[in-house]
Amino acid sequence: MDMIGTIPGLVTGESFKYYWLKFFRIILYMIRLTDPFDIMFRFCLQQYSKKRQSDLISFASLIIGVIYVAHTMGCLWIYLGKA
């Protein structure tokens, strides 16, 4: 997936025409963002049932995702304000 976003930049230079391909990388990293937290939560929540673990992990992943998206939107807002 990284190659999809990287190869056009190497071949054509830093062209904004193909810059949208870098969003594939961002989406992939957003999906993989919560994986380390899932492992940590599964270890910490071993005493609970599998259903309870799944619910708590899903909720924590949602919160982490919301914080990440809010941070990204804040950075974008600041970037657009300086432009």
C-alpha positions as CSV (number, residue, x, y, z in Angstrom):
1,M,0.0,0.0,0.0
2,D,2.9,2.4,0.6
3,M,4.0,1.9,-2.9
4,I,0.7,3.1,-4.3
5,G,1.3,6.5,-2.6
6,T,5.1,6.6,-3.1
7,I,5.8,5.5,-6.7
8,P,4.0,8.4,-8.5
9,G,6.0,10.9,-6.4
10,L,9.3,9.2,-7.4
11,V,8.4,8.9,-11.1
12,T,6.8,12.3,-11.7
13,G,8.4,14.3,-9.0
14,E,6.4,16.0,-6.3
15,S,3.3,16.5,-8.4
16,F,0.0,17.5,-6.7
17,K,-1.8,15.8,-9.6
18,Y,-1.1,12.4,-7.9
19,Y,-1.0,13.7,-4.4
20,W,-4.4,12.1,-3.6
21,L,-2.7,8.7,-3.8
22,K,-1.1,9.4,-0.5
23,F,-4.5,9.1,1.2
24,F,-4.2,5.4,0.7
25,R,-1.3,5.4,3.1
26,I,-3.1,7.6,5.6
27,I,-6.2,5.3,5.5
28,L,-4.0,2.2,6.0
29,Y,-2.2,3.8,9.0
30,M,-5.5,4.9,10.5
31,I,-6.8,1.3,10.4
32,R,-3.6,0.0,11.9
33,L,-3.4,2.7,14.6
34,T,-5.4,0.9,17.2
35,D,-3.7,-2.6,16.8
36,P,-1.2,-2.0,19.6
37,F,-3.9,-0.8,21.9
38,D,-6.0,-3.9,21.1
39,I,-3.2,-6.1,22.2
40,M,-2.6,-4.1,25.4
41,F,-6.3,-4.1,26.2
42,R,-6.7,-7.8,25.6
43,F,-3.8,-8.4,28.0
44,C,-5.2,-6.1,30.7
45,L,-8.8,-7.3,30.3
46,Q,-8.2,-11.1,30.6
47,Q,-10.3,-11.3,33.7
48,Y,-13.5,-10.3,31.9
49,S,-15.6,-12.4,29.5
50,K,-14.8,-12.4,25.8
51,K,-18.0,-10.4,25.1
52,R,-17.1,-7.8,27.7
53,Q,-13.5,-7.6,26.4
54,S,-14.8,-7.1,22.8
55,D,-17.2,-4.3,23.9
56,L,-14.5,-2.5,26.0
57,I,-11.9,-2.8,23.2
58,S,-14.3,-1.6,20.6
59,F,-15.2,1.4,22.7
60,A,-11.6,2.3,23.4
61,S,-10.7,1.9,19.7
62,L,-13.6,4.3,18.9
63,I,-12.3,6.9,21.4
64,I,-8.7,6.6,20.1
65,G,-10.0,7.0,16.5
66,V,-12.1,10.1,17.4
67,I,-9.1,11.7,19.1
68,Y,-6.9,10.9,16.1
69,V,-9.4,12.3,13.6
70,A,-10.0,15.4,15.8
71,H,-6.2,16.0,15.9
72,T,-5.8,15.6,12.2
73,M,-8.7,18.0,11.5
74,G,-7.1,20.5,13.9
75,C,-3.8,20.3,12.1
76,L,-5.6,20.7,8.8
77,W,-7.5,23.7,10.1
78,I,-4.3,25.4,11.3
79,Y,-2.6,24.6,8.0
80,L,-5.4,26.1,6.0
81,G,-5.4,29.2,8.3
82,K,-1.8,29.9,7.5
83,A,-2.2,29.5,3.8
